[in-house]
Amino acid sequence: MVKLSVNINKIATLRNSRGGNMPDVAKAAADCERFGAEGITVHPRPDERHIRYADVPAIKSVISVELNIEGNPIEKFMNLVLATKPAQVTLVPDAENVLTSNAGWDTVKNRAFLSEICLELHRNGIRSSIFVNPEPEMVRGAAACGCDRVELYTEAYASGYGKDREKAIAEYVIAAETARECGLGLNAGHDLNLSNLGFFTGKIPYLDEVSIGHAIICDALYMGLEKTIAAYLGALCR
């Protein structure tokens, strides 16, 4: 069954734009769980422009579903995750000045570094996932790093879906099959939405989890958060 992890970064962006604590991101996380979300994802960045480091333990304390923390494993990030001990950490090669995640790891060139990080996460009982482009070589490289899962970066799929969805999904099917052959779990995320989600999960039936944030918050402006989460759960091919 494909699980839905709701990324609440954009809720924190709204809060930060005004100051104060409205909306309350910890309450939003708890509400997402109450509305059916099967996981909560946060992606704290060094400039704390959305989720703040101090938000993360507060969020963990009010949810019972899995917490997934995404980010570049710099020292500050690793200190946070080792103190918080989420269910999963997704390693993303973000530069400090990027607007949003825009590439997966080169798991071949960064094998030594990523292997060390995965080992440290495992020592602390944390599942590790590496964010990769849909390339078999990068998936096999991730497996060599000792991670538990890969997360496929789905921006290219989302961009190509409206033109030729069969062409857009083709490389993801191959990458997913490679992950399966390597014994890796499989996640996916970036620009997935109600239009393209069902086709993606239908073509990759052994997907474990999708992480979706921006589209959910956009849809919630019109549908409300509870109905939006229900719609995304309904769109997942289970």
Secondary structure, DSSP 8 states (H G I E B T S, - for coil): --EEEEE-HHHHHHHHHH-TTSS-HHHHHHHHHHTT-SEEEE---TT-SSS-TTHHHHHHHH--SEEEEEE---HHHHHHHHHH--SEEEE----TT-SS------TTTTHHHHHHHHHHHHHTT-EEEEEE-S-HHHHHHHHHTT-SEEEEE-HHHHHHHTT-HHHHHHHHHHHHHHHHHTT-EEEEESS--TTTHHHHHHH-TT--EEEE-HHHHHHHHHH-HHHHHHHHHHHS--
